[in-house]
Amino acid sequence: MTVCPEDGPVLTAEQQAVVDQPWDTRLLVTAGAGTGKTHTLVRRMDALVGNLDPDEALEASELLVLSFSRAAVRELRDRIVRHGEHARRVRVQTFDSWAYSLLLQAYPDGEWSAFSFDERIRAATRAIEKGALESLESGPPTHVIVDEVQDLVGARREMVESLLDRLQDSCGFTLVGDPAQAVYDFQIEDPEEYADRADLFLRWVRISYADDLVELRLTRNFRAVTPEARTALPLGPAVQGIGSAPEGADAAAGRLYGDLRELLLDLPDLGSLTDAFTVDSLRSFPGTCAILTRDNRQALVVSELLHTQGVPHALRRSLRDRPVPYWVAEVLRRTRAATLTEERLRELLATIPLPPATDLDRVWRSLRVAARGTGRGTLDVARLRRLVAERRFPDELADPEPARLVVSTVHRSKGLEFDRVILLNPQSLAELRRHTDHLDVPAETRALYVAMTRAREDLYRIPGPDTVTVLRHKPTGRWYRGVPNPRHRWRRDGIEVRAGDVDTLEPAVAPVDAPGAQAYLLERVRPGDTVTFRLRDSLPMGPEQSPRYALLHEGREIGDASEAFRSQLHGVLKVGATWEVHWPEEIAGLRIDCLESVAGSPAAGANAGLGDQGVWIAPRISGIGRFRRAAGTEEEQE
């Protein structure tokens, strides 16, 4: 009997066929939801590196393994450690991390840290086309593994196509994906590409490698263990085929969306987030649980409701948010040496309060790859500092979100699974069209299918929260609270906060007592804690900025609002050219997302008494706050 690959090394015949392909095979694998894709990829890597035939075995450095998110990278690395016999040294990277690394090796004098994610991806594509793969320390890859290829769109699709084109005569590949789980069409900026988006990358692969492409499928679901969790699975093949449906993609998707919605509405209703039974169930459930929402507006409101009810949880970050763990700053601050041995690193970490279940073996392995010193078995402290400054810290060590209960958009739950999944009651397509200018029906259908296939055991639904007063400010993209009044206008009454809204150019409360503030952050501040922005000054910092705001935790100052936040707060509140803005005294109800290590100037760190590395701890915040204004300043804003 074949057992679930999660429970051991035994593979099904479908999985074994993937694993056994030679290194030079051009392999495309369609892997449905929960079919053991991650375990199969780990065993595929293991087979490529540990082949019994010396002529067929590859070095770990000859494999290039790319995935979309840090969570997927971390999962692959964990599986490699548990089940990989030969692939322990294979490095798994996100597309963004690999593109950055390629640019640094090909053009080390470039200011790549100043580029956005997409700008670096496009620059890496141009570099590949000019022969930059030859400049890699390990040389061009011999086999490329790409996960979640159904979501290769825009700049990332072009980069992977250029990579495979450049290696066409000398490289095999393993591409894995599921068209039914394509949820990132919205990232496509080119109107022509968007109109022709259905399976665009998959069609390119099939045309480009028509003569020797091997296509295999994984069909047996191992994730869902109850009938409720398997509710949407029978519709998986139909969702996969939306793009080639005879009646057209929109018609097929509309029919399937209706079918999925009816199946979901037939499942048990867990109750409102304000019901005592529902709240107690969320608090007491011992497994992992996710409340999945259609968009970030719903996620923000659900998270606020849970905080109001005292339910511990994490609001899942954007897939591009990459906070560096806070303990890195403490390691750099506490060492005086130019290199660190494993023993010394462990000694330093023993003096720092670490997140629960921190794997020190994985920390050392990952840092040895990313910041290898010149001496045997050492880390280069300067290279470690550059990883923080350039936002290139290893993806598998990025700050985790360890809460048992997670609130997330469907898009941010990509590639994840949970014991229990709770979905908001989905609107009909007619209801969605009333609030959306151009509704992408295939995208809505695939997103609903993805949401319904994240569960291992329980799949429930709940009524969606009231979001009518949470509005998007189009120029900044921020959500804000709007309060209606009898004249049918909206007064701005709160604003969303994000990563980057706390100033990181200088340490908190420098130069007064920066070391004391760092100790306070370590000892007292925890994810989920309430924080408040409080007005420091009455005058704006510039013509298009708000005044300064201090970030307070239990009355203690732990940071300042960043320039980016002050500019966007001005944009949200400045309704018209002649409108006088009354700045809120406080922005309350914000939450600590995590503590992160950030890099500023070494001089700023030294002047603040935090050593000469220029790295310190800063809070990262999330949520949608509420304005508190002084009496008599309640203006009516459109």
N, C-alpha and C positions, 0 to 999 in steps of 0.2 A: 504493500500500500504506500502511495506517495503521500508524504506529510507536508504540511504547510512549510514553505521555506523559511518563514520567520522562526520556526521552532528548531531548525537544524539545517544541515547541509544538503539534504536530499532534494533533488530537482525533479520537476515533471519532465515528460518527454519534450514538451514545447520549450521549456527553459533550457534543457540540456542541448537542444539543437542550436540555440543561440550561443551558448557557452562554447560549443565545440567548433565553431567556424574558424578557419585559419586566419592568421593575423592580417593577410592582405585582402580579405573579403570586404566587399562594399555591401554592408548589411543594413537594412532598414527594418526595424522591429515596431510593429503596432502593438502597444501594450495597453489594454483596457484598464479601467480603474480597479485598483486592488489586486492586480495579477502578479504581484511579486517582482515588479520591475527592478526595484533597488537591489534586492538580493541577487537577481539574475545578473545585473551589471557588475556587482562585486565579484561574483564567481567568474564572469567573463574576463575581468581584469586579472584575476588570479590565474586563470588558464593561460592568458597571453604572456604573463611574466614567468609563470612556472612550468611552461611546456616541457615535457620530458625530452623532446628532441631539441638539442642545443641549437640547431640551425633555425628552429622555429620560435624559440623563446626570445622575448623582448626584454630590454632593460626597463626598469620602472620609469626612467627619465624619457624613454621613447614614447610613452603614452601621454597624450593630452586629453584630459577629462574635464569637460565644461558643463556647468549647470546654471540655472537661473538665480537661485536664491541662496543665502547663507544657510537657511534651514535645510535645504536639500544637500548642500555641501557637507554640513555637519552630520546629517543622517548617513550619507555615503561613507564618510570617514569612520563613523561609529561602527557601521556594518563591516567595513574593511578590518577594523581592529578585532571584531568578534568572530568573523567568518573567513577573513582573508589569510591564507597561509603564506602567499608569496607577494601580495600586492601592498604590503604595509608602507612601502616607500613611494607609492604612486600618489601624486599630488592632485587633488580635486580643487578646481577653482571656478568662481563665477566668471561669466563673460567679461564683466567690467574689470575684475582683478587681472585676468590674463591679458586683456588689451593694455592695461596700464603697465604691466610687467614687460610686455613686448616693446612698448614705446621707450621705457627706461633703458632697456638693453640696446635697442637700435639707435636711439637718439638720446644719450644720457644728459646732454646739455639742455634739453627742452624743459620748459616750465609746465610739465604735464599736470602737476597738482592743482594748477589754476583752471584747468579745463573741466567742463561738466562731464557727466558719465557719457552722454551721447556724443559729445565732441571727441572724447578719447576713443570711443568705438569707431567713429568715422576716420579719425587719424590713424588708428591701427589698421583699418581696411586699406587705406592708401599706402601705409608702410608695407603691408603684406604684398601688395601689387608691385612694389619696388624692390622686393627681395629681402625684406627684413627678417624672414624666418631663418635665414642663414646666420644672423647675428645672435641667435639664442644661445645661451651657455651650453645647452645640451644638444644644439643643432635642431633641424626641422623634425617634427614628430613623425614617427613611423605608423602610429595608429591613433586616430581621433575618435573619442567617444563623446557624443553630445546627447544630453538628456532633455526631455520636454521640447522636442523639435517642433511640435504643433504651434508653439508660441514664438517661433522665430519670425519676427516681423521687423520691418523698418531697417534701422542701421545694423542691428544684430544679425538679421538675415543676410544682409550684404556682406558682413564680415565673415560669416561662416562659409558663404558661397565662395568668396575670394580665397579663403583658407583651403577649402577642398579643391578648388581650381588649381591653385599653386602647387598642391601636393598630388595632383591627379595621377602622375606616373609612378609614384614611389610610396604610396600610403594607402592603408586600408582604413575603414571607418565602421563604427557602430552607432547608428542614429536611432533613438528611441522616442516614441511619442504616441499620442492618441488624439486624433482630430476631434473627438467628442469633448475633449477637455481644453480646447483652444479658447482662452478667455482674455487674450491681450490684443485683440484687433484694434481696440481703441487707441493704441499707441501709434498706429500708422498715420503719418502726417500727409503722405502723398495721396491725393484724391484718386489718381488712376490705380495705384496699388491697392487702396482700400476697396475700390469697386471690384477688383480682381483678386481679393484676398484669400478666397477659399482654397486651402491647401496649397498656397503659392510655393512655399519652400519644398513641400513634398513633391509637387509636380516638377519643380526644377531638378530635384534629385533623380526622379524617374526618367526624365528626358536626358539628363547629362550622363547617366550611367545605364542607359537602356540595355547595353550589351551584356553587362556582368553584374547587375544589381541583384542581390539575394534579398527577398522579402519574407519575413517570418512574423508570426502572430503569437501573442500571449492572451489567452482567453479565459482561463480559470481564475475566478475571483477567490482570494484568500482573506480579504479584509472583513467583509460583511459576514457575520456569524449568526444573524437573526433574520427572519423574514422582513421585519421592518427596515433593517439596514440594507436589504437587497431590493428595496422597493423600485428603484429607478434602473437597476441593472438590465432588465430585459429590453429597455429602450436604447441601450448603449450603441448597438450596431446601427440603428436608425439615426441616432445623433451623429455618429461618425460619418454617415453618408449624406449629411445635409447638403454639402456643397455640390454633390452630383445627383441630387434627387430629380427625377423626371419632371415633376411639377414645378421645379424652381426652388431655390434655397429659401426664399422668404415664406413661400406657401408651406413647404415641408417643415420649416422651423416653427411656424405658427401653429400647425397641427400638433407637433411634438410638445411645444410649450404648454398647450392646453392639456395634453395627456399627462405631462409631468405635474402640472399644477393640481389636476384632479386627484392624482395619486397622493400628493402631499397633503391635500386638504382632507383626505380620508384617514390620515394618521391621527393619533391622539393629540389633543390640544393640551399643552402643559399648563396653560393659564397665563394671566397677565403678570408682568414683572412687578406689579404692586401687590399681587396676592400673596398672603402669608405662606400658603402651601408651595407656591412656585419658588419663593425666596428661600424657604427652608430646604427644598429639594436641591437648589443650586449650591447652598452652603454645605450640605451634608454628602453630596455625591462623591464617592471616594476615587473615581477614575478621572480621566481627562475629559473635558467638556468644552465645546465651542458654540457660541452663539454667532451665527453667520448672517451678515446683512448684505443688502444689494449694493449699498454705497457707504461712503465715509460719513455722510450726514447721519444716517441711521446708527452707525457704529458709535458716533460721539454721543448721541442721545441715549442709546442703550447703556453705554458705559456710565453716563451720569446717573441714570436711574439705579443702576446697581450700586454705585457709590452711596447714593442717598439711602439705599436699603442696607448698607453695611456689608455688601457681598464682595469679598476679595476677588480680584480678577486682574488680567492684563489686557490693555487695549493694543492689539497687534500693530506693529509699526509697518511703514512702507517697506517693500522689498529692497529699496535702495538705501534705507537708513542703515548705517553701519557703525554704531557706537563702539568705541574701543573700551574694553573693560577697565573699570576704575583702578583695579589693582596694578595695572601697568605703570600708571603715574607714580604710585607709591614705591614700586620696585626701583624705578629710575631715580626717585628722590632719595631713597635710602642707600643706594650703592654709591661708592666713591671710585669704583674700579672701572677700567675700560672694557673688561670682559667679565662674563659670569659663567661659572661652572654650574652643572646641574645641582650639585650639593649646595652651592651658595644661593642659587635661585630658590630652592626649596626652603632654605633657612629664612630668606627674606619673606617668602609667601606665608611662612608659619607665623609671622608677626603681623599679618594683615588680615582683617576679617573678610573672608572670601564668600562668594555665593555658595549655597548648599550644593553638594555633589560636584564641586569643581574637580575635574580629573587632572591631577598634576602630571601624570604620565603623558597625557595628550598635550598639555601645555608645553612640556619640554620638547616633545617630538615636533610639534608645529613650529615652535620658535627656533629650533635647530635648523629647520629648512629655510625659514624666512630671514633669520638674522645670524647666520653661521659666522662664528669667529675664525680667526686665522689659526688659533691653537686648537689642538685636538679636544673635542668635547666642550667647546666654549661658545657663548653668545657674544656678539659684538654689541656693546651698549649703544654706540653711535648709530648702528644700523637699526637697532630696536627703536631708538628715538625717531629715526626717519620714517619707520613704518607708521608711527602715530601721526607725525606731521603731514605725511603724504596720503593719509587715509588708506594705507595698503596693509593694514593689520590682517593676519590670516583669517579668512572667512569662518573657518570652523571654530575660532576662538572668540568671535564677535559676541558682545554681551547677549546672553540668552534671555528668553522670556519664560521663566519657569513656572508661572501660575498654572494651577490645575484648570481654572476656568479662563477662557480666552474669548474676547469679543473681537471679531475680525470681519472685514469684508470678504466676500467669496474670493476675490482676486488675491488677497493676501494669505488665504488659506491654501494656496496652490501647493500641491505635492504633500500636504499634511493629512493626518488621519487622527481621529479622536474616538474614545469609547462612546461618548454621547454627543450628538449634534442636534442643535435647536435652530430651526429656521423661522424667520418672520413670515407670516402668511403672505404669499406672493400675490401681487396685484394681477388682474387680468391684463391682456395686451391692450384692450380698449382703455383701461384706466391709465396704463403707462403712457399711452399715446397722448392723453390729455395734458400730460406734464412734460413731454419730451418733443422737441422739434423734429428730430430725425431718429426714430427708434430703430435700433439694429436688432431685428428679431432673432437672427441666428445667434448673435452674441448673448442675448437674454436667455435663449434656450440652453446653450452650452453652459452658461453660468449656473443656471438652476440645476442642470444635471450634475455639474461638479459639486455643488453644495450638497446635493442629496446622496452623493457617493463618498463623503468623507467619514461616515460613521462605521464603527466596528460593531456596535451593539444596538444602541438606542437612537431613534430618529423621531424627534418631536417637532411641533410647531407652536408658535405663540403669536398673539396679535402684535402687529408692528406699533411702535411708539408714535405719538403725534409729533411730526416734524414740520408742521406748516409754518412755524415762526422761525425756523432755522433756514437762512437764505444764503445763497452764494454771491459773494462780491466778485463779479467777473474780472475786473482789472487785476486783482491780486490772487484770485482763486481761493480766498479764505471763506470759510463759513462764518456767519455772524448771526446773532440773535436780533430779530426784529419784533418790536412791540407795536401792534396796531393801535390807532386811536380813532376817535369818531370822525375825523376828517379823511380817513382812509389813507393815511400816510404811515410810514414806518419810522420808529425811533430806534436807532442802534443801541442795543442794550447788552452786548456781549460779543466776544470774538474768539475764534479758534486759535489755539497755540500749537506750535509744531517744533520739531527738531530745528535747532539753529536760532531759536528765539531768546536764548540766554547767551549773553556776551562771553566769548572765550578768548578775547584778545589780552585780557589781564585776569589774574586770579581774583576770586571773590574777596571783597573788602580790602584789597591792596591799596595803599601800603600799611593800613592800620593794623590788621592782625590776620594776614593771609594764612599763616600756619594754624592759627586757632580755627579759622573757617574750614580748612581742610580736615582737621580733626573732627569738627562738628559734623561735616558731611559724612565722614566714615562711620561715626559712632551713632548718629541720631537720625539720619535721613534714609528713608526706605521707599521703594517703589509703592505707589498708591497714596503716599502722604499728600495732604492738602497743602498747597502753597498759594501765595497771593502776590500779584504785582501791585506795588504801592507807589503813588506819584512822589517823585523826589523834588521836582522843581515846578514852577508855574509857567516857565517860558520854554517853547520848543527848542530843540537842539539845532534846527535848520529850517529852511523855508518849506520843506516837504517832510518834516519829521514831527513826531510828538515830543513832549518833554521826556526826561529820563524817568525810568521806573526801576525800583529796587524789588528783587524777588525775596519774599519772606517765608520762612518756615517756622511756625510756632513763635512768631515775633522776631526771629533771628534772621538777619540778612545773610543770604547765601549766594547772591548773584545780582546781575543787572540785566535789563532788557537789551537785546542786541540792536544794532543800528537797523538791520533788516526788519525786525519787528516794529520798531518805532516808525519806520517809513510806511509799512503796510497798515499800521494802526491809523496813521494820518490819512492814508488813502481810503480806508473804510469810513472814517468819521467825517471827512471833508466832502460833504455832499455837493456843494456848489462853490463857485469861485468867490462869492461874497459871503459864504456861510461862516459864521463864527462858531468855532468848535469849543465846547466846554469839556475839557479832558476829564475822564473819570478819576476819582480819587483812588479807586482800587479796581483791579480786575480779579475777582475772587472765584473760588471753586476750581482752580487749576490743580493738576496732579503731577507728582513726580513719576516720570517714566522710568528713568534709571540714572545712575551716576556713570559718567564716562571720563576717560582720559582725553585731554585736549592739549594741543601744542600751540604755544605763542612764542614770543621772542625770549631767548635765554636771558636777556637783560631784565625783562619784566619779571621772570621767575626769580632771578638772583636778587633784584631789588625788593621783592616781596618776602625774601627769606625762605624760598622753596628750592634752593639748589640752582645749579647752572644748566640743567637740561632743558628748561623752558617747557616742561610738561607738568600739568596739574589736573586736579579733579574738578569737574563742573557738573551741575545738575542738568538733566534733560527733562523737559516738561511736555505734557499733553493735555487734551481736553478742550472744552469750550467754556470759557469763563463768563461771569456776569459782571457788568459794570456797577460800581457803587459811586454815586455822585454826591457832591455836597448839596445841601438843601438849597433850593431855588435855582438849580441849573438844569432842570429837566427840559431840554429842548425837544421840539418835535422835528425829527429829521425824516426826509423822504426815504 
